[in-house]
Amino acid sequence: MGSQEYNRTLNYQYDTLGNITDKTGVGSMQYGAGNAGPHAVTSINHGATFDYDANDNMLQGKERTIAWTSADQPYLLTKNN
């Protein structure tokens, strides 16, 4: 079995807070909407959105739901269809 060479260039762009705002293969990302903190992704240009509670815990996004304890520990992760 011969070796296969892999050559791909990935490009990233960042905002002044250090958040990735654009990434090859993903697209543009937005941060800080709603209850989300300044470093929490709230949407990606291909339609994925992310929701957070008042403690910046992700509640749902990218086909998954997360439940949290009162101590901010995740206790249930559900993959949505």
N, C-alpha and C positions, 0 to 999 in steps of 0.2 A: 504494500500500500504506500503510494508516494505521498510526500508532504504537499499540502495545499497552502499557497501563499494567500494571506488576507491583508488587503490594503484598503483602508477606508478612512476618509477624513471626517471628523466630527467638528462642528463649529458650535460655539457657545457665545451668548451675549449676556451681560450682567447689568443690573441697575446699580445705583449708588449705594444701596444697602447690601449688595453682594448676592442678591437673588438672581437665579438664572432666568432671563426673560425670553430667551429663544435657544432652542437646541435642535440640531440636525436630527430628523426622524421623529421629533415630537411636535415642534412648532413653538408658537408663542405661549407664554404663561403669564397669568395675572395674579396679583397678590393682594391680601388685606381687605377684601370686600366683606360686608356684613360683620359677623362676630370674629372673623379671622384676624390674627395678628399680622404684623407687617411682613413676616417671613413665611406665612402660610399660603400655599397655592390655593386659589379659589376657582380658577378655570384654566383650561388648556384649549387652544384654538380649534381642536377637532371635536369639541362638544362636551368634554368631560367637565363636570363642575364638582366642587367640594364644599361641604358645609361644616361649620364648627360651632361648638357651644361657647359660653361666656368664658370658659377657662382655656380656650384655644385647642380643645380636644377635637379631632376630626370625628364627625358623626356619620358622614356618608360621602362617598365619592368613588368614581371609577368602578362601579358595579359592586360596591361593598358597603356594609353598614357596621358601625362599631358602637358598642355600648360600654359605658364607663362606670366605675364604682365612684362613691363619694370621695375616695382618696385619689381620684384621677388615674386609676389603673384600668386598662382595657380588660373586660371580662367576657365579651362575646363579640366575635367577628363573624359576619354573615356575608356570603357571596350572593348577590342578587342576580337573577337571570334576566 
